[in-house]
């Protein structure tokens, strides 16, 4: 086996491992963004509720603002 093929094989292995790491980070980022999107939607829903509706679920306007 030539030195060129050996070096190319090593580079290919390193690139392949790097691609797996990038894919894992991308999946974690997607999960975090989805959780953040859901939390923002819940906060908008709570912020749109009247004080009476909030009291009905045992929350105050202060509670919503400090979540």
mmCIF file of the N, C-alpha and C atoms, coordinates in Angstrom:
data_MODEL
# 
_entry.id   MODEL 
# 
loop_
_atom_site.group_PDB 
_atom_site.id 
_atom_site.type_symbol 
_atom_site.label_atom_id 
_atom_site.label_alt_id 
_atom_site.label_comp_id 
_atom_site.label_asym_id 
_atom_site.label_entity_id 
_atom_site.label_seq_id 
_atom_site.pdbx_PDB_ins_code 
_atom_site.Cartn_x 
_atom_site.Cartn_y 
_atom_site.Cartn_z 
_atom_site.occupancy 
_atom_site.B_iso_or_equiv 
_atom_site.pdbx_formal_charge 
_atom_site.auth_seq_id 
_atom_site.auth_comp_id 
_atom_site.auth_asym_id 
_atom_site.auth_atom_id 
_atom_site.pdbx_PDB_model_num 
ATOM 1   N N  . UNK A 1 1  ? 0.856   -1.172 0.000  1.00 0.00 ? 1  UNK A N  1 
ATOM 2   C CA . UNK A 1 1  ? 0.000   0.000  0.000  1.00 0.00 ? 1  UNK A CA 1 
ATOM 3   C C  . UNK A 1 1  ? 0.902   1.234  0.000  1.00 0.00 ? 1  UNK A C  1 
ATOM 4   N N  . UNK A 1 2  ? 0.563   2.158  -0.830 1.00 0.00 ? 2  UNK A N  1 
ATOM 5   C CA . UNK A 1 2  ? 1.391   3.358  -0.925 1.00 0.00 ? 2  UNK A CA 1 
ATOM 6   C C  . UNK A 1 2  ? 1.089   4.309  0.230  1.00 0.00 ? 2  UNK A C  1 
ATOM 7   N N  . UNK A 1 3  ? 2.016   5.165  0.498  1.00 0.00 ? 3  UNK A N  1 
ATOM 8   C CA . UNK A 1 3  ? 1.869   6.141  1.570  1.00 0.00 ? 3  UNK A CA 1 
ATOM 9   C C  . UNK A 1 3  ? 0.710   7.093  1.271  1.00 0.00 ? 3  UNK A C  1 
ATOM 10  N N  . UNK A 1 4  ? 0.510   7.374  -0.017 1.00 0.00 ? 4  UNK A N  1 
ATOM 11  C CA . UNK A 1 4  ? -0.584  8.268  -0.421 1.00 0.00 ? 4  UNK A CA 1 
ATOM 12  C C  . UNK A 1 4  ? -1.933  7.657  -0.042 1.00 0.00 ? 4  UNK A C  1 
ATOM 13  N N  . UNK A 1 5  ? -2.130  6.358  -0.315 1.00 0.00 ? 5  UNK A N  1 
ATOM 14  C CA . UNK A 1 5  ? -3.387  5.691  0.020  1.00 0.00 ? 5  UNK A CA 1 
ATOM 15  C C  . UNK A 1 5  ? -3.566  5.621  1.529  1.00 0.00 ? 5  UNK A C  1 
ATOM 16  N N  . UNK A 1 6  ? -2.505  5.401  2.252  1.00 0.00 ? 6  UNK A N  1 
ATOM 17  C CA . UNK A 1 6  ? -2.562  5.350  3.705  1.00 0.00 ? 6  UNK A CA 1 
ATOM 18  C C  . UNK A 1 6  ? -3.008  6.699  4.272  1.00 0.00 ? 6  UNK A C  1 
ATOM 19  N N  . UNK A 1 7  ? -2.414  7.768  3.774  1.00 0.00 ? 7  UNK A N  1 
ATOM 20  C CA . UNK A 1 7  ? -2.776  9.110  4.245  1.00 0.00 ? 7  UNK A CA 1 
ATOM 21  C C  . UNK A 1 7  ? -4.213  9.440  3.870  1.00 0.00 ? 7  UNK A C  1 
ATOM 22  N N  . UNK A 1 8  ? -4.608  9.095  2.639  1.00 0.00 ? 8  UNK A N  1 
ATOM 23  C CA . UNK A 1 8  ? -5.990  9.353  2.225  1.00 0.00 ? 8  UNK A CA 1 
ATOM 24  C C  . UNK A 1 8  ? -6.977  8.556  3.079  1.00 0.00 ? 8  UNK A C  1 
ATOM 25  N N  . UNK A 1 9  ? -6.626  7.324  3.406  1.00 0.00 ? 9  UNK A N  1 
ATOM 26  C CA . UNK A 1 9  ? -7.488  6.515  4.270  1.00 0.00 ? 9  UNK A CA 1 
ATOM 27  C C  . UNK A 1 9  ? -7.628  7.122  5.655  1.00 0.00 ? 9  UNK A C  1 
ATOM 28  N N  . UNK A 1 10 ? -6.547  7.628  6.189  1.00 0.00 ? 10 UNK A N  1 
ATOM 29  C CA . UNK A 1 10 ? -6.595  8.266  7.503  1.00 0.00 ? 10 UNK A CA 1 
ATOM 30  C C  . UNK A 1 10 ? -7.437  9.540  7.460  1.00 0.00 ? 10 UNK A C  1 
ATOM 31  N N  . UNK A 1 11 ? -7.288  10.296 6.391  1.00 0.00 ? 11 UNK A N  1 
ATOM 32  C CA . UNK A 1 11 ? -8.073  11.524 6.245  1.00 0.00 ? 11 UNK A CA 1 
ATOM 33  C C  . UNK A 1 11 ? -9.556  11.194 6.118  1.00 0.00 ? 11 UNK A C  1 
ATOM 34  N N  . UNK A 1 12 ? -9.862  10.152 5.351  1.00 0.00 ? 12 UNK A N  1 
ATOM 35  C CA . UNK A 1 12 ? -11.250 9.741  5.181  1.00 0.00 ? 12 UNK A CA 1 
ATOM 36  C C  . UNK A 1 12 ? -11.850 9.331  6.524  1.00 0.00 ? 12 UNK A C  1 
ATOM 37  N N  . UNK A 1 13 ? -11.109 8.586  7.308  1.00 0.00 ? 13 UNK A N  1 
ATOM 38  C CA . UNK A 1 13 ? -11.590 8.175  8.628  1.00 0.00 ? 13 UNK A CA 1 
ATOM 39  C C  . UNK A 1 13 ? -11.839 9.365  9.540  1.00 0.00 ? 13 UNK A C  1 
ATOM 40  N N  . UNK A 1 14 ? -10.941 10.310 9.528  1.00 0.00 ? 14 UNK A N  1 
ATOM 41  C CA . UNK A 1 14 ? -11.097 11.509 10.363 1.00 0.00 ? 14 UNK A CA 1 
ATOM 42  C C  . UNK A 1 14 ? -12.304 12.329 9.918  1.00 0.00 ? 14 UNK A C  1 
ATOM 43  N N  . UNK A 1 15 ? -12.494 12.458 8.616  1.00 0.00 ? 15 UNK A N  1 
ATOM 44  C CA . UNK A 1 15 ? -13.638 13.217 8.095  1.00 0.00 ? 15 UNK A CA 1 
ATOM 45  C C  . UNK A 1 15 ? -14.952 12.521 8.433  1.00 0.00 ? 15 UNK A C  1 
ATOM 46  N N  . UNK A 1 16 ? -14.948 11.197 8.350  1.00 0.00 ? 16 UNK A N  1 
ATOM 47  C CA . UNK A 1 16 ? -16.140 10.427 8.673  1.00 0.00 ? 16 UNK A CA 1 
ATOM 48  C C  . UNK A 1 16 ? -16.507 10.599 10.153 1.00 0.00 ? 16 UNK A C  1 
ATOM 49  N N  . UNK A 1 17 ? -15.523 10.509 11.031 1.00 0.00 ? 17 UNK A N  1 
ATOM 50  C CA . UNK A 1 17 ? -15.759 10.702 12.465 1.00 0.00 ? 17 UNK A CA 1 
ATOM 51  C C  . UNK A 1 17 ? -16.244 12.124 12.743 1.00 0.00 ? 17 UNK A C  1 
ATOM 52  N N  . UNK A 1 18 ? -15.656 13.094 12.067 1.00 0.00 ? 18 UNK A N  1 
ATOM 53  C CA . UNK A 1 18 ? -16.084 14.484 12.235 1.00 0.00 ? 18 UNK A CA 1 
ATOM 54  C C  . UNK A 1 18 ? -17.522 14.696 11.800 1.00 0.00 ? 18 UNK A C  1 
ATOM 55  N N  . UNK A 1 19 ? -17.905 14.030 10.717 1.00 0.00 ? 19 UNK A N  1 
ATOM 56  C CA . UNK A 1 19 ? -19.278 14.155 10.222 1.00 0.00 ? 19 UNK A CA 1 
ATOM 57  C C  . UNK A 1 19 ? -20.266 13.603 11.239 1.00 0.00 ? 19 UNK A C  1 
ATOM 58  N N  . UNK A 1 20 ? -19.920 12.499 11.890 1.00 0.00 ? 20 UNK A N  1 
ATOM 59  C CA . UNK A 1 20 ? -20.798 11.937 12.922 1.00 0.00 ? 20 UNK A CA 1 
ATOM 60  C C  . UNK A 1 20 ? -20.956 12.905 14.085 1.00 0.00 ? 20 UNK A C  1 
ATOM 61  N N  . UNK A 1 21 ? -19.888 13.555 14.474 1.00 0.00 ? 21 UNK A N  1 
ATOM 62  C CA . UNK A 1 21 ? -19.964 14.517 15.577 1.00 0.00 ? 21 UNK A CA 1 
ATOM 63  C C  . UNK A 1 21 ? -20.819 15.723 15.201 1.00 0.00 ? 21 UNK A C  1 
ATOM 64  N N  . UNK A 1 22 ? -20.653 16.210 13.992 1.00 0.00 ? 22 UNK A N  1 
ATOM 65  C CA . UNK A 1 22 ? -21.451 17.356 13.539 1.00 0.00 ? 22 UNK A CA 1 
ATOM 66  C C  . UNK A 1 22 ? -22.929 16.977 13.502 1.00 0.00 ? 22 UNK A C  1 
ATOM 67  N N  . UNK A 1 23 ? -23.231 15.765 13.038 1.00 0.00 ? 23 UNK A N  1 
ATOM 68  C CA . UNK A 1 23 ? -24.616 15.302 12.978 1.00 0.00 ? 23 UNK A CA 1 
ATOM 69  C C  . UNK A 1 23 ? -25.208 15.215 14.388 1.00 0.00 ? 23 UNK A C  1 
ATOM 70  N N  . UNK A 1 24 ? -24.436 14.720 15.355 1.00 0.00 ? 24 UNK A N  1 
ATOM 71  C CA . UNK A 1 24 ? -24.917 14.615 16.737 1.00 0.00 ? 24 UNK A CA 1 
ATOM 72  C C  . UNK A 1 24 ? -25.193 16.001 17.325 1.00 0.00 ? 24 UNK A C  1 
ATOM 73  N N  . UNK A 1 25 ? -24.314 16.936 17.065 1.00 0.00 ? 25 UNK A N  1 
ATOM 74  C CA . UNK A 1 25 ? -24.510 18.302 17.557 1.00 0.00 ? 25 UNK A CA 1 
ATOM 75  C C  . UNK A 1 25 ? -25.742 18.922 16.906 1.00 0.00 ? 25 UNK A C  1 
ATOM 76  N N  . UNK A 1 26 ? -25.940 18.665 15.621 1.00 0.00 ? 26 UNK A N  1 
ATOM 77  C CA . UNK A 1 26 ? -27.103 19.207 14.920 1.00 0.00 ? 26 UNK A CA 1 
ATOM 78  C C  . UNK A 1 26 ? -28.394 18.642 15.506 1.00 0.00 ? 26 UNK A C  1 
ATOM 79  N N  . UNK A 1 27 ? -28.409 17.362 15.849 1.00 0.00 ? 27 UNK A N  1 
ATOM 80  C CA . UNK A 1 27 ? -29.601 16.760 16.462 1.00 0.00 ? 27 UNK A CA 1 
ATOM 81  C C  . UNK A 1 27 ? -29.892 17.395 17.817 1.00 0.00 ? 27 UNK A C  1 
ATOM 82  N N  . UNK A 1 28 ? -28.847 17.605 18.623 1.00 0.00 ? 28 UNK A N  1 
ATOM 83  C CA . UNK A 1 28 ? -29.050 18.238 19.934 1.00 0.00 ? 28 UNK A CA 1 
ATOM 84  C C  . UNK A 1 28 ? -29.571 19.662 19.763 1.00 0.00 ? 28 UNK A C  1 
ATOM 85  N N  . UNK A 1 29 ? -29.031 20.386 18.803 1.00 0.00 ? 29 UNK A N  1 
ATOM 86  C CA . UNK A 1 29 ? -29.486 21.748 18.551 1.00 0.00 ? 29 UNK A CA 1 
ATOM 87  C C  . UNK A 1 29 ? -30.943 21.753 18.097 1.00 0.00 ? 29 UNK A C  1 
ATOM 88  N N  . UNK A 1 30 ? -31.324 20.832 17.228 1.00 0.00 ? 30 UNK A N  1 
ATOM 89  C CA . UNK A 1 30 ? -32.719 20.738 16.789 1.00 0.00 ? 30 UNK A CA 1 
ATOM 90  C C  . UNK A 1 30 ? -33.645 20.480 17.973 1.00 0.00 ? 30 UNK A C  1 
ATOM 91  N N  . UNK A 1 31 ? -33.237 19.587 18.866 1.00 0.00 ? 31 UNK A N  1 
ATOM 92  C CA . UNK A 1 31 ? -34.050 19.299 20.048 1.00 0.00 ? 31 UNK A CA 1 
ATOM 93  C C  . UNK A 1 31 ? -34.198 20.510 20.942 1.00 0.00 ? 31 UNK A C  1 
ATOM 94  N N  . UNK A 1 32 ? -33.099 21.234 21.154 1.00 0.00 ? 32 UNK A N  1 
ATOM 95  C CA . UNK A 1 32 ? -33.136 22.429 21.992 1.00 0.00 ? 32 UNK A CA 1 
ATOM 96  C C  . UNK A 1 32 ? -34.041 23.502 21.372 1.00 0.00 ? 32 UNK A C  1 
ATOM 97  N N  . UNK A 1 33 ? -33.921 23.680 20.061 1.00 0.00 ? 33 UNK A N  1 
ATOM 98  C CA . UNK A 1 33 ? -34.758 24.680 19.387 1.00 0.00 ? 33 UNK A CA 1 
ATOM 99  C C  . UNK A 1 33 ? -36.238 24.313 19.468 1.00 0.00 ? 33 UNK A C  1 
ATOM 100 N N  . UNK A 1 34 ? -36.550 23.029 19.345 1.00 0.00 ? 34 UNK A N  1 
ATOM 101 C CA . UNK A 1 34 ? -37.942 22.596 19.446 1.00 0.00 ? 34 UNK A CA 1 
ATOM 102 C C  . UNK A 1 34 ? -38.481 22.822 20.856 1.00 0.00 ? 34 UNK A C  1 
ATOM 103 N N  . UNK A 1 35 ? -37.693 22.493 21.887 1.00 0.00 ? 35 UNK A N  1 
ATOM 104 C CA . UNK A 1 35 ? -38.135 22.742 23.264 1.00 0.00 ? 35 UNK A CA 1 
ATOM 105 C C  . UNK A 1 35 ? -38.341 24.238 23.505 1.00 0.00 ? 35 UNK A C  1 
ATOM 106 N N  . UNK A 1 36 ? -37.459 25.047 22.967 1.00 0.00 ? 36 UNK A N  1 
ATOM 107 C CA . UNK A 1 36 ? -37.578 26.497 23.133 1.00 0.00 ? 36 UNK A CA 1 
ATOM 108 C C  . UNK A 1 36 ? -38.814 27.033 22.414 1.00 0.00 ? 36 UNK A C  1 
ATOM 109 N N  . UNK A 1 37 ? -39.091 26.486 21.226 1.00 0.00 ? 37 UNK A N  1 
ATOM 110 C CA . UNK A 1 37 ? -40.283 26.905 20.469 1.00 0.00 ? 37 UNK A CA 1 
ATOM 111 C C  . UNK A 1 37 ? -41.548 26.565 21.244 1.00 0.00 ? 37 UNK A C  1 
ATOM 112 N N  . UNK A 1 38 ? -41.612 25.363 21.804 1.00 0.00 ? 38 UNK A N  1 
ATOM 113 C CA . UNK A 1 38 ? -42.785 24.955 22.585 1.00 0.00 ? 38 UNK A CA 1 
ATOM 114 C C  . UNK A 1 38 ? -42.946 25.800 23.841 1.00 0.00 ? 38 UNK A C  1 
ATOM 115 N N  . UNK A 1 39 ? -41.850 26.098 24.507 1.00 0.00 ? 39 UNK A N  1 
ATOM 116 C CA . UNK A 1 39 ? -41.912 26.925 25.710 1.00 0.00 ? 39 UNK A CA 1 
ATOM 117 C C  . UNK A 1 39 ? -42.393 28.332 25.378 1.00 0.00 ? 39 UNK A C  1 
ATOM 118 N N  . UNK A 1 40 ? -41.927 28.877 24.269 1.00 0.00 ? 40 UNK A N  1 
ATOM 119 C CA . UNK A 1 40 ? -42.357 30.226 23.865 1.00 0.00 ? 40 UNK A CA 1 
ATOM 120 C C  . UNK A 1 40 ? -43.855 30.234 23.546 1.00 0.00 ? 40 UNK A C  1 
ATOM 121 N N  . UNK A 1 41 ? -44.339 29.181 22.913 1.00 0.00 ? 41 UNK A N  1 
ATOM 122 C CA . UNK A 1 41 ? -45.773 29.098 22.608 1.00 0.00 ? 41 UNK A CA 1 
ATOM 123 C C  . UNK A 1 41 ? -46.590 29.032 23.899 1.00 0.00 ? 41 UNK A C  1 
ATOM 124 N N  . UNK A 1 42 ? -46.125 28.260 24.858 1.00 0.00 ? 42 UNK A N  1 
ATOM 125 C CA . UNK A 1 42 ? -46.821 28.161 26.143 1.00 0.00 ? 42 UNK A CA 1 
ATOM 126 C C  . UNK A 1 42 ? -46.814 29.508 26.861 1.00 0.00 ? 42 UNK A C  1 
ATOM 127 N N  . UNK A 1 43 ? -45.693 30.206 26.815 1.00 0.00 ? 43 UNK A N  1 
ATOM 128 C CA . UNK A 1 43 ? -45.618 31.519 27.463 1.00 0.00 ? 43 UNK A CA 1 
ATOM 129 C C  . UNK A 1 43 ? -46.556 32.523 26.795 1.00 0.00 ? 43 UNK A C  1 
ATOM 130 N N  . UNK A 1 44 ? -46.645 32.477 25.462 1.00 0.00 ? 44 UNK A N  1 
ATOM 131 C CA . UNK A 1 44 ? -47.579 33.378 24.767 1.00 0.00 ? 44 UNK A CA 1 
ATOM 132 C C  . UNK A 1 44 ? -49.018 33.079 25.166 1.00 0.00 ? 44 UNK A C  1 
ATOM 133 N N  . UNK A 1 45 ? -49.325 31.790 25.288 1.00 0.00 ? 45 UNK A N  1 
ATOM 134 C CA . UNK A 1 45 ? -50.679 31.398 25.685 1.00 0.00 ? 45 UNK A CA 1 
ATOM 135 C C  . UNK A 1 45 ? -50.997 31.878 27.101 1.00 0.00 ? 45 UNK A C  1 
ATOM 136 N N  . UNK A 1 46 ? -50.049 31.699 28.019 1.00 0.00 ? 46 UNK A N  1 
ATOM 137 C CA . UNK A 1 46 ? -50.263 32.170 29.388 1.00 0.00 ? 46 UNK A CA 1 
ATOM 138 C C  . UNK A 1 46 ? -50.377 33.693 29.441 1.00 0.00 ? 46 UNK A C  1 
ATOM 139 N N  . UNK A 1 47 ? -49.560 34.383 28.673 1.00 0.00 ? 47 UNK A N  1 
ATOM 140 C CA . UNK A 1 47 ? -49.593 35.850 28.671 1.00 0.00 ? 47 UNK A CA 1 
ATOM 141 C C  . UNK A 1 47 ? -50.907 36.387 28.111 1.00 0.00 ? 47 UNK A C  1 
ATOM 142 N N  . UNK A 1 48 ? -51.544 35.613 27.249 1.00 0.00 ? 48 UNK A N  1 
ATOM 143 C CA . UNK A 1 48 ? -52.807 36.055 26.647 1.00 0.00 ? 48 UNK A CA 1 
ATOM 144 C C  . UNK A 1 48 ? -54.000 35.812 27.567 1.00 0.00 ? 48 UNK A C  1 
ATOM 145 N N  . UNK A 1 49 ? -53.819 35.039 28.625 1.00 0.00 ? 49 UNK A N  1 
ATOM 146 C CA . UNK A 1 49 ? -54.925 34.723 29.533 1.00 0.00 ? 49 UNK A CA 1 
ATOM 147 C C  . UNK A 1 49 ? -55.271 35.927 30.403 1.00 0.00 ? 49 UNK A C  1 
ATOM 148 N N  . UNK A 1 50 ? -56.534 35.999 30.764 1.00 0.00 ? 50 UNK A N  1 
ATOM 149 C CA . UNK A 1 50 ? -56.967 37.062 31.674 1.00 0.00 ? 50 UNK A CA 1 
ATOM 150 C C  . UNK A 1 50 ? -56.543 36.700 33.097 1.00 0.00 ? 50 UNK A C  1 
ATOM 151 N N  . UNK A 1 51 ? -56.604 37.686 33.991 1.00 0.00 ? 51 UNK A N  1 
ATOM 152 C CA . UNK A 1 51 ? -56.259 37.431 35.395 1.00 0.00 ? 51 UNK A CA 1 
ATOM 153 C C  . UNK A 1 51 ? -57.187 36.379 35.996 1.00 0.00 ? 51 UNK A C  1 
ATOM 154 N N  . UNK A 1 52 ? -58.450 36.416 35.591 1.00 0.00 ? 52 UNK A N  1 
ATOM 155 C CA . UNK A 1 52 ? -59.418 35.429 36.087 1.00 0.00 ? 52 UNK A CA 1 
ATOM 156 C C  . UNK A 1 52 ? -59.013 34.018 35.646 1.00 0.00 ? 52 UNK A C  1 
ATOM 157 N N  . UNK A 1 53 ? -58.645 33.859 34.383 1.00 0.00 ? 53 UNK A N  1 
ATOM 158 C CA . UNK A 1 53 ? -58.226 32.546 33.876 1.00 0.00 ? 53 UNK A CA 1 
ATOM 159 C C  . UNK A 1 53 ? -56.958 32.060 34.587 1.00 0.00 ? 53 UNK A C  1 
ATOM 160 N N  . UNK A 1 54 ? -56.045 32.974 34.826 1.00 0.00 ? 54 UNK A N  1 
ATOM 161 C CA . UNK A 1 54 ? -54.823 32.606 35.531 1.00 0.00 ? 54 UNK A CA 1 
ATOM 162 C C  . UNK A 1 54 ? -55.126 32.184 36.968 1.00 0.00 ? 54 UNK A C  1 
ATOM 163 N N  . UNK A 1 55 ? -56.008 32.930 37.629 1.00 0.00 ? 55 UNK A N  1 
ATOM 164 C CA . UNK A 1 55 ? -56.377 32.564 39.003 1.00 0.00 ? 55 UNK A CA 1 
ATOM 165 C C  . UNK A 1 55 ? -57.036 31.184 39.032 1.00 0.00 ? 55 UNK A C  1 
ATOM 166 N N  . UNK A 1 56 ? -57.775 30.877 37.981 1.00 0.00 ? 56 UNK A N  1 
ATOM 167 C CA . UNK A 1 56 ? -58.460 29.588 37.896 1.00 0.00 ? 56 UNK A CA 1 
ATOM 168 C C  . UNK A 1 56 ? -57.463 28.429 37.902 1.00 0.00 ? 56 UNK A C  1 
ATOM 169 N N  . UNK A 1 57 ? -56.276 28.645 37.364 1.00 0.00 ? 57 UNK A N  1 
ATOM 170 C CA . UNK A 1 57 ? -55.245 27.590 37.371 1.00 0.00 ? 57 UNK A CA 1 
ATOM 171 C C  . UNK A 1 57 ? -54.167 27.893 38.420 1.00 0.00 ? 57 UNK A C  1 
ATOM 172 N N  . UNK A 1 58 ? -54.550 28.726 39.397 1.00 0.00 ? 58 UNK A N  1 
ATOM 173 C CA . UNK A 1 58 ? -53.690 29.041 40.547 1.00 0.00 ? 58 UNK A CA 1 
ATOM 174 C C  . UNK A 1 58 ? -52.379 29.730 40.165 1.00 0.00 ? 58 UNK A C  1 
ATOM 175 N N  . UNK A 1 59 ? -52.454 30.632 39.192 1.00 0.00 ? 59 UNK A N  1 
ATOM 176 C CA . UNK A 1 59 ? -51.297 31.442 38.813 1.00 0.00 ? 59 UNK A CA 1 
ATOM 177 C C  . UNK A 1 59 ? -51.669 32.909 38.896 1.00 0.00 ? 59 UNK A C  1 
ATOM 178 N N  . UNK A 1 60 ? -50.674 33.735 39.060 1.00 0.00 ? 60 UNK A N  1 
ATOM 179 C CA . UNK A 1 60 ? -50.886 35.185 39.028 1.00 0.00 ? 60 UNK A CA 1 
ATOM 180 C C  . UNK A 1 60 ? -50.101 35.744 37.840 1.00 0.00 ? 60 UNK A C  1 
ATOM 181 N N  . UNK A 1 61 ? -50.345 36.993 37.532 1.00 0.00 ? 61 UNK A N  1 
ATOM 182 C CA . UNK A 1 61 ? -49.599 37.649 36.458 1.00 0.00 ? 61 UNK A CA 1 
ATOM 183 C C  . UNK A 1 61 ? -48.103 37.644 36.797 1.00 0.00 ? 61 UNK A C  1 
ATOM 184 N N  . UNK A 1 62 ? -47.791 37.812 38.088 1.00 0.00 ? 62 UNK A N  1 
ATOM 185 C CA . UNK A 1 62 ? -46.387 37.776 38.534 1.00 0.00 ? 62 UNK A CA 1 
ATOM 186 C C  . UNK A 1 62 ? -45.760 36.426 38.214 1.00 0.00 ? 62 UNK A C  1 
ATOM 187 N N  . UNK A 1 63 ? -46.483 35.342 38.480 1.00 0.00 ? 63 UNK A N  1 
ATOM 188 C CA . UNK A 1 63 ? -45.970 34.000 38.193 1.00 0.00 ? 63 UNK A CA 1 
ATOM 189 C C  . UNK A 1 63 ? -45.630 33.846 36.714 1.00 0.00 ? 63 UNK A C  1 
ATOM 190 N N  . UNK A 1 64 ? -46.510 34.323 35.859 1.00 0.00 ? 64 UNK A N  1 
ATOM 191 C CA . UNK A 1 64 ? -46.293 34.197 34.408 1.00 0.00 ? 64 UNK A CA 1 
ATOM 192 C C  . UNK A 1 64 ? -45.071 35.009 33.997 1.00 0.00 ? 64 UNK A C  1 
ATOM 193 N N  . UNK A 1 65 ? -44.927 36.192 34.533 1.00 0.00 ? 65 UNK A N  1 
ATOM 194 C CA . UNK A 1 65 ? -43.791 37.050 34.150 1.00 0.00 ? 65 UNK A CA 1 
ATOM 195 C C  . UNK A 1 65 ? -42.452 36.519 34.643 1.00 0.00 ? 65 UNK A C  1 
ATOM 196 N N  . UNK A 1 66 ? -42.463 35.681 35.674 1.00 0.00 ? 66 UNK A N  1 
ATOM 197 C CA . UNK A 1 66 ? -41.204 35.207 36.269 1.00 0.00 ? 66 UNK A CA 1 
ATOM 198 C C  . UNK A 1 66 ? -40.962 33.725 36.050 1.00 0.00 ? 66 UNK A C  1 
ATOM 199 N N  . UNK A 1 67 ? -41.592 33.154 35.064 1.00 0.00 ? 67 UNK A N  1 
ATOM 200 C CA . UNK A 1 67 ? -41.325 31.750 34.718 1.00 0.00 ? 67 UNK A CA 1 
ATOM 201 C C  . UNK A 1 67 ? -40.063 31.634 33.930 1.00 0.00 ? 67 UNK A C  1 
# 
